[in-house]
Amino acid sequence: MSSQNSSAMPAITGPVLITGGAGYIGSHTTRLLRQLKVPTVVLDNLSAGHQRFVQGPFEKADLGDCAALDRIFSTHKPKAVVHFAAKTYVGESVTEPSKYYLENVHFTWNLLEAMRAHGCRDIVFSSSCATYGNPQRIPIDEAHPQLPISPYGRTKLHMEHMLEDFSRAYGLRFAALRYFNAAGASQSGELGEIHAPETHLIPLVLFAALGLRQKISVFGNDYDTPDGTCIRDYVHVEDLARAHVQALGKLQDGIARLACNLGTGTGFSVLEVIDACQRVSGRPVHVEIAPRREGDPPRLISGGSAALDLLGWAPQRARLDDIVGDAWRFHLAEAQSAKKSS
Ligand SMILES: NC(=O)c1ccc[n+]([C@@H]2O[C@H](COP(=O)([O-])OP(=O)(O)OC[C@H]3O[C@@H](n4cnc5c(N)ncnc54)[C@H](O)[C@@H]3O)[C@@H](O)[C@H]2O)c1
């Protein structure tokens, strides 16, 4: 277990059902739970996840399949759920909102009904800073109005509201964790970020460094920021995993409802990220300046103290070069093994 994971972690009663446990953040969280000897079961349809990232018992199933949910809850009798599975592309949510309302909102309802039917009452949920929409102030604290500007963000907010209503009516206990930009990879090198298509900045720049793409496009360099490019808050995926375990601990201690931001409180610009990728990889990246994209706020930086106050969580691996360095080692190894097998 890496040193960052060995700090005092709560004792969790399992099994814990992890939806989306074959995906990026879900696989890191499953790994941490298993390192802590908590029994787990991963539920994933592998639509975006990876079989080789799955650890421990696995149920290949879709959250739209209520009979499968019933069987999985009957078989594994989970004591808690960590719910990562979702459609995750903001742009696609604009052109195909129906898919997002079905898979994010309706399928979450399926999951909550299965929990209710089987007497499972604790759930940690992947929410997003996208629920805040255009920031009215920076940093964005938890009291910031939630006015999402995309269907993706709106589905995440609907899910938060559903959890709140189920909690008040049926005694569900939930933690809604509003991540900023998940980034990095496991320090051990075995897990990392593979999305298809990839839309996240750090892997895209690293692909350019690896020669897997020709260039990286910077969408706008005339924003009101020190170097003119957009600033985002990158939070290490292993720090995110730890927050889920801490949140599970709080729910099992009896806390009924909590919502908090998960970010570092520090922002890095697109150009700073590109610089870090070049520095860490030692390879040049061809950069092209492109027009601004609609709906990209200049700054998204996490604020508020709920994660610290309610979970006792603070990021431990927040240096940009550490985050990029972990991602680089993962993608370099992936590229090398792809080359070997081709
Ligand atoms: N990555 C980020 O920066 C970020 C930021 C904010 C919020 N989030 C949220 O965190 C969660 C995890 O994100 P990620 O980056 O790990 O995504 P991911 O795509 O890597 O993982 C999602 C997993 O869910 C599975 N899945 C999707 N639909 C399913 C269904 N209907 N039934 C069963 N399995 C299904 C996929 O196969 C995949 O393994 C998502 O809910 C996402 O919206 C992510």
The ligand as a Gaussian input file, in Angstrom:
#p B3LYP/6-31G(d) Opt

LIG

0 1
 N      -13.237000      11.993000     -14.456000
 C      -13.579000      13.183000     -13.960000
 O      -12.812000      14.148000     -14.006000
 C      -14.908000      13.381000     -13.279000
 C      -15.240000      14.631000     -12.758000
 C      -16.478000      14.791000     -12.126000
 C      -17.347000      13.717000     -11.984000
 N      -16.999000      12.516000     -12.519000
 C      -17.941000      11.377000     -12.373000
 O      -17.248000      10.314000     -11.768000
 C      -17.759000       9.053000     -12.227000
 C      -16.607000       8.190000     -12.704000
 O      -15.890000       8.880000     -13.725000
 P      -14.725000       8.155000     -14.524000
 O      -13.898000       9.210000     -15.127000
 O      -14.125000       7.120000     -13.652000
 O      -15.606000       7.464000     -15.689000
 P      -15.362000       6.078000     -16.456000
 O      -16.124000       6.200000     -17.738000
 O      -13.924000       5.742000     -16.509000
 O      -16.105000       5.025000     -15.525000
 C      -17.495000       4.811000     -15.558000
 C      -17.722000       3.321000     -15.516000
 O      -19.137000       3.080000     -15.449000
 C      -19.457000       2.007000     -16.339000
 N      -20.856000       2.203000     -16.737000
 C      -21.366000       3.252000     -17.428000
 N      -22.694000       3.091000     -17.603000
 C      -23.020000       1.922000     -16.998000
 C      -24.247000       1.212000     -16.841000
 N      -25.389000       1.671000     -17.361000
 N      -24.237000       0.049000     -16.166000
 C      -23.067000      -0.430000     -15.653000
 N      -21.882000       0.191000     -15.777000
 C      -21.865000       1.343000     -16.447000
 C      -18.477000       2.145000     -17.486000
 O      -18.281000       0.940000     -18.202000
 C      -17.213000       2.598000     -16.760000
 O      -16.425000       1.494000     -16.347000
 C      -18.789000       9.390000     -13.284000
 O      -20.055000       9.342000     -12.674000
 C      -18.444000      10.811000     -13.684000
 O      -19.583000      11.519000     -14.142000
 C      -15.800000      12.313000     -13.161000

